[in-house]
Amino acid sequence: MNLPLFLARHIYTDRQERRKVSKPAITIATVGVAIGLAVMIISASVVMGFKHTVRDKVVGFGCHIQVADFMTLQTAESYPIVMDDSMMTALSNMEGISHVQRFATKQGILKTDDDFLGVLFKGVGPEFDSTFVHSNLVEGTIPAFSDSLSTNKIVISKQMADKLRLHAGDRVFAYFVDRNVRMRRFTVAGIYETNLSQYDNILVLTDLYTAVRLNAWEHDQASGAELTLRDFSQLDEVSAAIADDVNRTVDHYGATYSSKNIRELYPQIFGWLDLLDLDVWIILALMIAVSAVTMISGLLIIIIERTSMIGILKALGAQTRTIRSTFLWFAAFVTIRALILGNILGIGLMVLQQQTGFVRLDPQTYYVSTVPVEMNSLYIVLINLATLLISIIVLIGPSYLIATIHPAKSMRYE
């Protein structure tokens, strides 16, 4: 029989009322570890959910990699580059690419009888992946965008619709100022809302054909192409390969191709998201420290309270190592119980948030209206294992207190 395990189980299941000191200590240690674990699970899940939600919104508008004219990627102006069938096929066949779509941009002004608003028209073709826009559509429909004719239909954001008092089906005039002023009348086909103000405040979707004509470009030209990867984790490798193949090549009009990935296009957003990882590590370190302190305090109280028992075991010939193992097993029982309670609390709150969204945020500041959570079973298991191992390891030092207890004195201790 494993004597330390047997004794630890006996101490852990001891329900005698005379143990009035250790019971509160064990309860405090259990609650401390449970709350610490719940906070760690919730923190990791919220940060992962927030990062992926915001990242998906940015990628939904800009894809993973853009191939465009060198000047387009360096300035706010849009310069034409050839995006014909052969170039689209070449980009589609590159390793790691799952989808390619053309786009063309044109600055303009939406005007109603009461107000006007400066916007950026983004023309997209029939290959446009509308999944992201559909998932954020609040009114109307997504029209079938074309590269050969104009449907005179646009999709605007809810912020624009509220400012201009527009609804799906309404007509609105658009003005484009170059050397002279041109006017077009569009029908609002749909209204989207992503809460990503960087896009919601300015971006209007329309036909690729319309944007190319407004820019007075050739039929085979566009502002560029947007590439979607099969796996976001391969972003650096794929973007480097595309840069080697595409950058500094020239089309038949003399424009120079260049490329940038989504991190290079929006470094502020992704830099901010990366800082959240540091916050998670700080929270994990603090919570594990709290758990360790509560476990150390609880174990010391148990050892002091069981001084008489330790003396008897030593008098009977038990080695110090055996007695230390007994109390470490006892600490493991307390920690495992705390982990079970912490998982129930942490995962339960996350499921409740997923189902109800009861914790809300200001979308103008955080880009989301409710706190997003993403439960990753691997991370949860790793957090549990790390908490268990660290809680036991930090108790090895305090357990050496047992070696200082003398049998002759301790057996008289109560």
N, C-alpha and C positions, 0 to 999 in steps of 0.2 A: 504493500500500500504506500502511496505517496503521502508521507506524514505531513509535510508543509501544506499540501492541498487540503488534507482532511482537517487540520487545525484551522486553516483559513476559512473553510466552509462553516465550521462550528462557530467561529467568532462572528462571521457575517450574519448567520441565522440566529444568533443569540438574542432573545427577546426579553431578557430579564429587566425588570424595571429599575434594578439598582444601577444599571448602566445609564445614568442620567446625563453624563457628560459626553459620552461618545455618540449617542444617538443624534443630538443636534449637530455635532461636528460632521458626522457622516451625511446628514441631510444637507448641510450647507455645502459640503464638498460635491455631493451629487448634483445639487441645483446649480452650483457654479460651473461645473463641467458641462452640464446639459445646456445651459443658457449660452455658454461660450461656443459650443458646437453649433447650436442653432444659428447664432449670429454669423459664424464662419460660413455655414452652408448658404444662408440667405445672402450674405455679402457677395460670395463668389457667383451665385446664380443671378443676382440682380445685375452685377457688373457685366457678366457674359451676355445676359439678355439685352442690356442697354447697348453694349458695343455692337452686337450683331444686328440689332434693330436699326440703329443709326447708320451703320455701315451699309446695310441692305438698302436703305433709303437713298444714300448717296450713290451707290452702285446702280440702283433702279433708274436714276436719271442719267448717269454718265457711263455705265458699264465699267468694266475692269481696265481696259486699255483704249486709248484714243490714238488713231493714226490720222494725221492732218498735215496741212502745210506748216512749215517751221514757224512762220510768223504768226499763224493762228494760235499755236500753243504758247507763244511768248507774249502776246498782247491780247487786248480785249477785242480787237477787230477780227473779222472773219475773212480769210483769204481762200480762194478756190484751189482745189486740188483734184486731179482726175481720180474718180472712183467708178470706173467702168466694170463690166462683167469680169474681165480678166483679172483686175486688181482684187475684186471681191472674192473671186475663186482662190487666188493665191493666199489671201489672208485667211480664208476659211480652212484651207488645207494645212495651216501651220499647226505644229504640235501643241496640244492643250487648249485649242480654241473650239468652243461649242457653238458660237453664234456670231455673225457679223451683220451690222446694219449701218446704212448711210444716214447722214444728217446734214442739214444746212441751216444756218442761223441768219436772222435778219432783225435788226432793231426797228421798232415801230411804236406807234401810239394808238391805244384803244380809246375811243371817244364816244360818250353818250350825250344826251341833251344836257345833262347836269354836271358831268365830270369827265376827266380824261386821266389816262394812266400810261406811263412809259413801260414797255414790256419788251421781251426778247422772243421773237417767233422762232420756233425750232421745227423745221420741216423734216418729216420722216417718211420713208417709203413703205411699200407693201410688206417688206421683210421685218418691219418694226415689231419687236416683242412687246406687246401691250399688257403683259401679265401684271407688272408692277402698278401701272396706272389703273388697271381694272380693280386691283385689290384696294386702291385708295379712292375709287370713284364714289362720290356722294350723290350725284345727280346726273341723269342723262345716260348717254352711251358713248363708246369709242368708235368713231367713224372708220371706214376702210380707207386708210391713207394711200395716196397714189403718187407715182413718179412720172406719170404721163399726162395727167389732166388735173384740174383743180376742182375740188368739191365745194370750195368756199366754206368749209366747216373747221371749227377750232375747238380745242379743249382748253379750258382755263382753270385756274385754281379758285377755291372757295374765297380766299382773301380778295382776289380780283373781283369775283362776282359780288361780294358784299360791298366793296368800295364803289362799284359801278352800278349796283342794284340790278344785276343780270341773273337770269335763270336759263336752264336748258331750253332751247328752242327760240330764245330771243336773238334778235339781229343787232349787230354792233358794227360801227365803222372803224376802220383802221387806217392810219396815215403813215406814210413812209417818206422821210425827208432825205433826199440826196441833193442833186443839183436843182431839182424841182420837187414839188410835193405830189405824191401819188396817193390815191384813195382806193380802198377796197372795202366791200361790205361782206362780213362773215356771219355765219349762223353758229351760235354756241351749241355744240353737239353734246358736250359733257362738262362736268365740273369735278375736279379732284381736290383732295386735301391730304397732304403728307405731314403737315406741321414742321416741315423743313423750310424755314422762312427764306433761306438763300435761293430756293427754287420757287416756292409758292408765290413770292412777291413779284417775280418777273417772267416765269416761263409759260409760254403759250405753245401748244402743239398744233401743227397744221400739216398740209401736204408737202412732201419734198419738192414736187413740181412747182408749187406756189413760191416757196422760199428761193429756189434756183432762179425762177423768172424775175422775182423782185430784185435779186442781186445782179440780174442781167448776165448770168453765167451761161456757159455752154451746157448742153444736155448731159454730157458725161462728167461734169464737174459737181463737186459738193464741198461742204466745209471739212468733211472727213468721214471716217468710219469708226464705229464703236464696237469693240470686241469683248465678248463675254467668255470667261474661262470655265472649264469644267470643274476646276478645283481652285478656290481662292488662295489656298496655302501655297500654290505654285506661282503666285503673282510675280515675284522677283525673277524667277528663272525664265518664265515665258516672256515677260516684258524685255528682259535682256536679249533673248533670242530674236524677238521681233525687231529690236533696235539694231541688232547686227545685220539683219536682212533688209530692213526698210529704210532706216535713217540715212540721210544724205543722198538717196537716189532721187532722180529728177523725172517728172512726167514730160509729155511731149509739148506742153505749154511752157516749160521751163521752171515750174514750181518745184520746191524741194520737200520731199516727204520727211516727216519726223513722227515720233511717238512718245507718249507719256502714260504711265499707269495712274490709277486713281489716287494713290498715295502722293504722287508727285503733283497731281492737279489740285488736290485739296489737302495740303500738308497741315493746315491749322486744325481741321476737323480730326484727322487721324492722329496728329500729335496729342490733341486733347484726349482722345480715346485711349491712347497708349498710357497716358498719365494715370488712368483709372486702375491699371494693373498695379501701380505702386500703392495706391490706396488699399487695394485688396490685401497685399502683402503686409502692410502696416496693421490692418484689422486682424489678420490671421495671427501675426506675432503677438499682438496685445491680448487677444482672446486665449491663446495657448499659454501665455504668461499668467493670466488670471486663473486659468484652470490648474496650472502647475502649483501656484501659490495655495489655492484652496485645498488641493490634494495633499500637499506637504503639511499644511496645518492640521488637516484631519488625521493624517497618519501619525504625526507627533502626539496628538491627543490620545489616539488609540494606544500607542506604545506606552505612554505615561500611565494611562488607566490600567493597562495590562501588565504593569511592572511585576506584580506578584506572580502572575502566570509565567512570565519570562524567567523569573528566579527559580520557580519550581522545575521548569523544563531544563534549565542549566544544571540544577542539582541532580536531576535524573540522567544527566549525561548528554543532553541534546547540544549539538554544536551551534555556535553563533550563526553560522551560515544557514543552518536549517531554520532557525527562528527568524532570521532575516527573510528567507524565502517565504515563510508563512505570512508575514505582514505584506510582502510584495504581492502575493497571491490575493490577499484580502483587498489591497488597493486595486488590483485588476478587476475583482468582482464589482467594486464600487464604480470604477470607470466604465465598465461595460454597461452597467445599469444606467449610468448617466448618458452614455452614448445612445442607448435605445430611446430614452426620453428626449434627448436633443434632436435625434432624427425625426421623431414624431412631431415635435414642435416646429422644427425648421421646415421640413417637407410639407407639413400640414398648412403652414402659413403660405408657402409658395403655391400650393394647389389652390388655396382659397383666393390668392391674388390672381392666378390665372383664370379662375372661373368667374370672379366677380369684379376684379379691377378696383377694389375698394381703396387702395392707396393711389391717389391721383397726383399728377404733376402739371406745371404750367408748360404747355406745349411751345410757347414762344421762347422759353428759356432752355428746355430740355429736349425739344423736338418730338416728344411723345406725350400723350395725354394721361397715360397710366404707367405705373412702374412695370417695366417688362422683366420677366423672369425666364430663365432657361435652365432646366434641370438636366445636368449632365451626370449620369450615374457613375462614370469613372472618377470625376472630381469629388463626388460625394464619398465614394469608397476611400479615395486617397486621403481626404480630410479626416475621415474616421480613423484610418490606420495611423496617420501621423499623430492625431490627438492621443490615441491609446498608447503608442510607443513612447511619445515624449512624456506623457503623464507617468508611466512606469519608470522610465530612465531617470527622471529628476528625483524619484523617490529613493534611488539606490543610496545616495549620500546620506539623507536623514535616517535611513534604516541602520546605519552604523552606530546610532545611539544605543542600540541593543547591546553592543559590545562593552559599553561602560557600566552596564547594570550588574551588580555583584549579588550572587544568589543569597548569601547570608543576610544582607540588608534588605533585599527586595522582597523576600518572603514575609517580612514583617510590615511591608508597605501596603497601606490601604488608603 
